[in-house]
Amino acid sequence: RSFFGYNGKPMVFKNAYLSTPFFFSRMAVFLGLWVLLAWLIKRESRRQDVDGDLGHTSKSRKYAAIFLAVFALTFTFASFDWLMSIEPLFYSTIYAFYTISGLLLAGFAAITILVILLRRRGFLPEVNENHLHNLGKLVFGFSTFWAYIWLCQYLLIYYANLPEETIYYIRRMQTPGWKALFFLNIFLNWLIPFALLLSRGAKRSEGWLLLACGIVLVGHWIDLYVMIFPALEHSALIGLVDVAIVIGFASLFLQSFLAGLRKAALLPKRDPYLAESLWQEPREAPDPLA
């Protein structure tokens, strides 16, 4: 409770929602739903690898549609609980869109890095430059989408000029250390990736993609750092403990990822749409004068 700052008198009307039992109950529900739906989708894919039944594809689609709806709703409240409630008097109507845009950008960047590394190790020989091009377009597009949502939130709060909203930016833009990280965030999450991936050739290059996606992941970490720590009166200086925490969680993720690779094939060999997805040869553009 002291970490999230729920004990002040102005918070009386939010005490029930932000109470410790209800807070952790919601967290358990959110994580439980995400794990359950992800497990159901993975289960159908593995069963299809065994029997090749097309019915598993239909079930996977249904679970995926449910997951999208459930995740959009639950992640909205999760972002309120885990991030925005650290400053309980602050409120932004576009906050959930901002956190989801950052999540998608970092997610596609991480997927791109993993695909390239697996391809280099010989585990994904089917992946070619056209697949990389598609991943590059996703990173490029969601980087711009993140910047658009960032600007929308800033302008909405700037023009409304309400004290309970503007304090969020005052803490980050008028404090010397935080000001540098605040604007560095824009460069790492948008300006640099945008410039690096602007050309078609860069989106098809392993080297350029690794560089751009690595910068995006660092930028997403800086973004979360700037969202969380100014409210805790934490120093803007990134310390060894902060870096160690990131390395620790990254190591846990890689351990889980590598353990999963040992249990199932990387490609769903009996998926009816596998051949179609692997065929990514460029097509000739039609002659407009023909």
N, C-alpha and C positions, 0 to 999 in steps of 0.2 A: 504493500500500500504506500509506503513512504517513497518507493522508487517512482511510482506513477503519480504521486502527488494528489491523492484523493481526499485528504483530510481537512482541507480548508473550508471555511464557512460558505464561500460562494459555490461550493460543489454539493450543497445539500440536495438539490434537485436531481443530481446524477448519482448520488450515493448508492441507490438500489441497483442501478445498472452496473456500476463500477465496483460493486462489493466483491470481496475476494472469492467467496464460493461461486457466485454467478460468473465471474471472470474466468475462473479455471474450468467451470462446467462448459462454457462456450468454447474454450480452447480444445477441450476433449472432444466435443461434438465436431468441430471443424476438422481437426486432424483425423478423427475416426472416419468421417465421410470421405475425405480425400484418399485415405489409405484403402478403404473398402472399395470404392469405385475404380481406383487404379488396379487393385488386385483382380477385380472382376474382368476388366478389359484384358489384362495380361493372361488370365486363366483361359479366356476364349482363344487367344492367339496360340497358346501352348497346346490346347486341345486340337486346334486345327492342324498344327504341325504333325500330330499323331494320326488323325483320321481323315484330314482333308475335307471335312464336311463344310459346305457353304453356309450352313445355318449359323456357324460361329461368326461369320462376317456380319450377318444381320444382327446378332446379339451384341457384337462389339459396337456397331453403330448406335444401337439404342443406349447402351451404357455410356458411350462417348457423348451423346446428346444430353443425357441426364447429368453427366459430369460437368459439361460446360455450363449448364444452368445453375447447378449446385455450387460450382466453384465461383462463378461470378458473384453470387449472393453471399456466400460464406467468406470469400476473400475480402469483400467490401467491409464486412463487420470485423474481420480479422485485422485489417489495416487500421480501422478505428481503434480496436482494442490494443494492438501491439505497438502502434506508432503514434497515432494522433492523440491518444489518451495520455501520453507522457506530458503533454501540455493540455490539461483538461479544459481550460477556458478557450483554447483555440478551436476553431471549426472552419472547415472548407468543404463546400458542396462538391468540389471536383477532386477531392483528395484520393478517393478510391480509384478514379480513372488514372491519376498520376502514379499511384503505386502499382497498378496492374500494367501500365505501359512500361514501367521500369522492369517489372518482373518478366514480361514477354521479351523485351530487348535483351536482358541478361540471359534468359533461357535460350534464345536462338543463338546468341554468341557462344554459350557453353556447348550447345549441340554441335555447332560448326567446328569448334576446336576439337571436340571428341571425335567427330567424323574424320577430320583430317589426320589426326594422330593414329586412329585405327587404320585408315587407308595407308598411311606410310608404313605401318607395321605389317601390312599384307592381310589384314582381317576383312577389309571391304574392297576387294579388287573391282567389284561391280560399279563402284562410285566413280564417275568421271567428271570432267570439267563442267558439264551442264548441270549436274547435281550441285556442285559447288556454287555455280552461278545462281541457282535458285536460293541457296542458303544465304549467299551474299546479298541478294535482293531483299530477303526478309530482314536481315540485320540492318541494311541501309534504310529500308522503309520504316521499321519500328524505331530506329534512332531518330528519324525525323518526326514520327508520331509522338515520341517522348518529348521532344523539344516543343512541339505544338501544345501538348497538354501542360508542360511546364510554363509556357508563356501565357496560356489561358488562365491558369491559376494565379499567376502573378498579376495579370491585368485586372482580373475580377477583384482581387483583394486591394490592389492599388486604387482603383476607381471608387470602390465602396468606402475605403478609408475608415473602417471600423476598428477601434482600439483593440478588441479581442482578437482580431485577425491580423492587423498590421504588426503586432508584437512579434509574430513568427518571423517576419522578414527583418525587423529591426534588430533582433538578436543575431541574425546571420549576416546582415549587410553593413552594420555599423560597428561591429567588433573587429578589430584589425586581423586577428588570426582567422576567424571564421569567414571574414569577407573574402580572403584569398581562396579558401576551399570552396566557398559558395560559387564563385565564378569559374574556378577550375572544373567544377562539376559540369558546367555547360560545355566546356572544351572537350572533356573526356567522353561524355555521353553523346555528343552530337557533332560539334564542329570538326574534330579530328577524324572520327569515323566517316563522316559525310565526305570530307575531302579525300580520304584514302580510298573509299569505295565508289567514288563518283564515276569512274570509267568502267566499261564492260570488262576490260582485261583484268582489272584489279579484283573484280568479283569472282573471276575464274582462277585466280592465283592463290595457291596455298599460303605462300609467304605473306601476301598482303592481307588475306583473310585472318591468318593467325595474329598478325600485328593489330589489325583493327579490332578483332574480337577480344584480344587480351586487354587492349585499352578500354573497351566497353566494360569488361568485368571489373577492372580497377575503378572505373568511373562509377559503376553501380555501387561498389563498396563505399566510395566517397559520398555518393548521394545518400545512402543510409546513414553514414556517419554524421553528415550535416543535418539530417532529419532528426536524429536522436539526441546527440550529445550536447548541443547548445542549451537545451531545456534543463539539463542536469548540471549546468554550470561547470561543465568539463572543459579542460584545456583544449584548444584547437590543435595542439601538437599531437600528432599520432605517435603513440609510444609502442614499445616492444610488446607489451601485453595485448594491445589492440591487434597488432600483426600476428601474434601467436594464436589468438583466438580464431582469426580467419584461417590460418594455416591448419589449425586443429580441425575445424569443421570441413575444410576442403579435403583433408586427409580421410575423414570419416566418409565423406561422399565418395571419394575414389575407392575406398575399401569396399563400400557397398556396391558400387558400380562394377568393380572387377569380380566380386563374388557373384553378381548376377550373370556376368559373362560366362562363368564356368557352368552355370546351370541350364542355359538355353542358347540356341543358335542366334547369331546376330540377325540373320535374315529369316523371315517367315516363309520357308521353302514351299509350303502348300497353299499359300494365300493366292486366291484367284486373280488378284490385281498386281501381283509381284512383277510379272513380265512387263506389264504396261508401265509400271513405275521405273523399271530399270532401263526401258527404252527412252533415252533422253537425247537422241541425236538431233542436231539442229535441222530445221526444215527450211527449204528454199522459199523465200518470199515470192508471192505471185507477181508477175509483171503487170503493172497497172495499165500499160498500153496495149496489152494483148487482147 
